[in-house]
């Protein structure tokens, strides 16, 4: 094996599915995966123009497929379509997520319940369902990788969005469960846990508390989507083949496990 093979993040010939990939971390991950040679499936729910924009930017290695992955039937349709068109799934990146305020001192009990249900449907159950379905194809072709996008919130006690923090903690544990249960099939699972990242989803919180947030970060800056996408690419590449059940914190030093 020559030096280039030892140092190149090569995904040539791989099929990668990324949920929630029309913008933010998902879109940048798609760009990086495609640049490394992979065929990327840009899953999205409602942002047709944004998803098609990512596809145009990447070119022939990208395909957009619309599906609300919070719906179990839609997840199955998505995975079945990918396998039918491309033969298998080599890497699944569970990135789709929702983040909304849902404080303990609210007055609307029904709204409280809706928040928890919507958050877990998308942040946890969608990932679990997509992983279970994708692994059926992975087993037939000798293995694969599941990469879950969690959050620093998994380690903290969140005061204004406990449902989000709890969902990301569940996602970390799901990753560990897949790692232990499915390694026998050459399926490995890993997780990234970003802190605050410059994304549309995080924008309201960043606008509201920017100085407070930056003051928590020893590197004195909010993270970029590239900071996260680079770690996901590494995990997807052959360099990450022996990383199983790990969670990589990407928060500039603002929180330690």
C-alpha positions in Angstrom: 0.0 0.0 0.0 1.5 3.3 -1.1 1.5 6.6 0.9 -1.5 8.0 -1.1 -3.6 5.0 -0.1 -2.7 5.5 3.5 -3.5 9.2 3.6 -6.4 9.7 1.2 -10.0 9.9 2.4 -11.2 7.8 -0.6 -14.9 6.9 -0.9 -14.8 5.9 -4.6 -17.7 3.6 -5.5 -19.5 4.1 -2.2 -23.2 5.0 -1.9 -23.9 7.4 0.9 -27.4 8.4 2.2 -27.5 11.6 4.2 -30.8 12.6 5.8 -31.7 16.2 6.2 -29.0 17.1 3.5 -30.5 20.2 1.8 -28.7 22.6 4.0 -26.3 23.0 6.9 -24.3 20.1 8.1 -26.0 17.7 5.8 -25.4 19.7 2.7 -21.7 20.2 3.5 -21.3 16.5 4.4 -22.7 15.7 0.9 -20.2 18.0 -0.8 -17.3 16.4 1.1 -18.5 12.8 0.5 -18.9 13.5 -3.2 -15.5 15.2 -3.4 -14.0 12.0 -2.0 -15.6 10.0 -4.8 -18.9 8.8 -3.3 -22.3 8.8 -4.8 -24.5 10.8 -2.4 -28.2 10.7 -1.9 -29.5 14.1 -0.6 -32.6 13.3 1.5 -34.8 16.3 2.3 -38.3 16.9 3.5 -39.7 20.2 2.1 -36.8 22.3 0.7 -37.0 21.3 -3.0 -35.0 24.3 -4.3 -32.3 23.9 -1.7 -31.9 20.2 -2.3 -31.8 20.6 -6.1 -29.2 23.4 -5.5 -26.9 21.0 -3.7 -27.3 18.4 -6.4 -26.5 21.0 -9.1 -23.4 22.1 -7.2 -22.1 18.5 -6.7 -23.0 17.3 -10.2 -23.6 13.7 -11.4 -22.6 12.1 -8.1 -25.6 13.5 -6.3 -29.3 12.6 -6.3 -32.1 14.2 -4.3 -34.9 12.1 -2.8 -37.7 13.7 -0.9 -38.9 11.9 2.2 -40.1 12.9 5.7 -38.0 10.5 7.7 -40.1 11.1 10.8 -42.7 9.0 9.0 -41.7 5.3 9.2 -43.3 4.5 5.9 -41.5 7.3 4.1 -38.2 6.0 5.6 -38.8 2.6 4.1 -39.7 4.1 0.7 -36.5 6.1 0.8 -34.2 3.2 1.7 -36.0 0.8 -0.8 -35.6 3.3 -3.6 -31.9 3.8 -2.9 -31.2 0.1 -2.8 -33.3 -0.5 -5.9 -31.5 2.2 -7.9 -27.9 1.7 -6.6 -27.7 -1.8 -5.2 -26.8 -1.1 -1.7 -26.0 1.5 1.0 -22.5 1.7 2.2 -22.8 4.7 4.6 -25.9 6.1 6.3 -25.6 9.5 7.9 -28.5 10.2 10.2 -28.4 14.0 10.3 -32.1 15.1 10.1 -33.2 16.8 13.3 -35.5 19.3 14.8 -34.7 21.8 17.6 -37.5 23.9 19.2 -38.1 25.6 22.5 -40.2 23.5 24.9 -39.6 24.8 28.4 -40.7 23.2 31.6 -42.7 26.3 32.7 -45.0 26.5 29.7 -48.8 26.6 30.1 -49.8 24.3 27.2 -49.7 20.6 28.1 -50.7 19.5 24.6 -47.9 21.7 23.1 -45.4 20.1 25.5 -46.4 16.6 24.4 -46.3 17.6 20.7 -42.8 18.9 21.1 -41.5 15.7 22.7 -43.3 13.5 20.1 -42.1 15.5 17.1 -38.5 15.7 18.5 -38.2 12.0 19.2 -40.0 11.0 15.9 -37.3 12.8 13.9 -34.2 12.8 16.1 -34.4 9.3 17.4 -37.0 7.1 15.7 -36.1 8.2 12.2 -32.5 7.3 12.8 -33.3 4.0 14.3 -35.7 3.1 11.5 -33.3 4.2 8.8 -30.4 2.3 10.4 -32.5 -0.9 10.7 -33.6 -0.8 7.1 -30.2 0.2 5.7 -28.5 -2.6 7.6 -30.5 -5.2 5.7 -28.8 -4.1 2.5 -25.4 -3.7 4.2 -25.5 -7.3 5.4 -26.0 -8.5 1.8 -23.0 -6.7 0.5 -20.5 -7.3 3.3 -21.1 -4.5 5.8 -21.4 -0.7 6.1 -21.3 2.3 8.4 -23.9 4.2 10.4 -22.9 7.7 11.4 -25.3 9.6 13.7 -25.2 13.4 14.3 -25.9 14.0 18.0 -25.1 17.1 19.9 -23.3 18.6 22.9 -26.9 18.7 24.4 -26.6 14.9 24.9 -24.3 15.5 27.8 -25.9 18.5 29.4 -29.1 19.1 31.3 -30.9 21.4 28.9 -33.2 23.9 30.5 -35.3 25.2 27.6 -35.3 22.2 25.2 -35.1 19.1 27.4 -36.7 17.0 24.6 -33.9 17.9 22.2 -31.1 17.0 24.8 -32.9 13.8 25.7 -33.3 12.8 22.0 -29.6 13.4 21.4 -28.6 11.3 24.4 -30.8 8.5 23.1 -29.0 8.8 19.7 -25.6 8.3 21.4 -26.9 5.2 23.1 -28.4 3.9 19.9 -25.0 4.3 18.3 -23.4 2.2 21.0 -26.1 -0.4 20.7 -25.6 -0.8 17.0 -21.8 -0.9 17.5 -22.1 -3.8 19.9 -24.9 -5.7 18.2 -23.9 -5.4 14.5 -20.1 -5.6 14.4 -20.5 -9.3 13.7 -22.0 -8.2 10.3 -19.1 -5.8 9.6 -21.4 -2.9 10.3 -19.9 -0.2 12.5 -21.6 2.8 14.1 -20.2 6.1 15.2 -21.4 9.5 16.3 -20.5 13.2 16.2 -21.7 15.6 18.9 -21.4 19.2 17.7 -21.7 22.2 19.9 -23.1 25.4 18.5 -22.6 25.5 14.7 -23.4 28.2 12.3 -26.6 26.7 10.8 -30.1 27.9 10.1 -31.4 25.7 12.9 -29.1 27.2 15.5 -29.5 30.8 14.2 -32.3 31.9 16.6 -30.3 30.8 19.7 -27.1 32.3 18.3 -28.8 35.7 17.7 -30.3 35.6 21.1 -27.2 34.5 23.1 -24.2 35.0 20.9 -21.8 36.6 23.4 -22.8 34.2 26.1 -22.2 31.2 23.8 -18.8 32.4 22.5 -17.7 33.1 26.0 -18.2 29.3 26.8 -15.9 28.3 23.9 -12.1 28.3 24.6 -11.5 28.6 20.8 -13.6 31.8 20.9 -15.7 31.1 17.9 -18.8 29.2 16.9 -18.2 26.1 14.8 -18.7 25.9 11.0 -20.5 23.2 9.1 -17.2 22.2 7.7 -15.8 21.5 11.2 -18.5 18.8 11.5 -18.6 17.5 7.9 -14.8 16.9 8.0 -15.2 14.6 11.0 -18.1 12.7 9.4 -16.0 12.2 6.2 -13.1 10.9 8.3 -15.5 8.4 10.0 -16.9 7.3 6.7 -13.5 6.8 5.2 -11.2 3.7 5.5 -9.3 5.6 8.2 -12.3 5.3 10.5 -12.8 1.6 10.0 -11.8 0.6 13.5 -13.8 3.3 15.2 -16.9 1.6 16.5 -19.3 3.0 19.1 -17.3 6.2 19.5 -18.7 9.8 19.8 -16.5 12.6 18.6 -17.2 15.9 20.4 -17.0 18.9 18.1 -17.5 21.9 20.3 -14.2 23.9 20.5 -13.7 22.7 24.1 -16.9 24.2 25.4 -18.0 20.9 27.0 -16.2 17.7 28.1 -17.7 14.3 28.9 
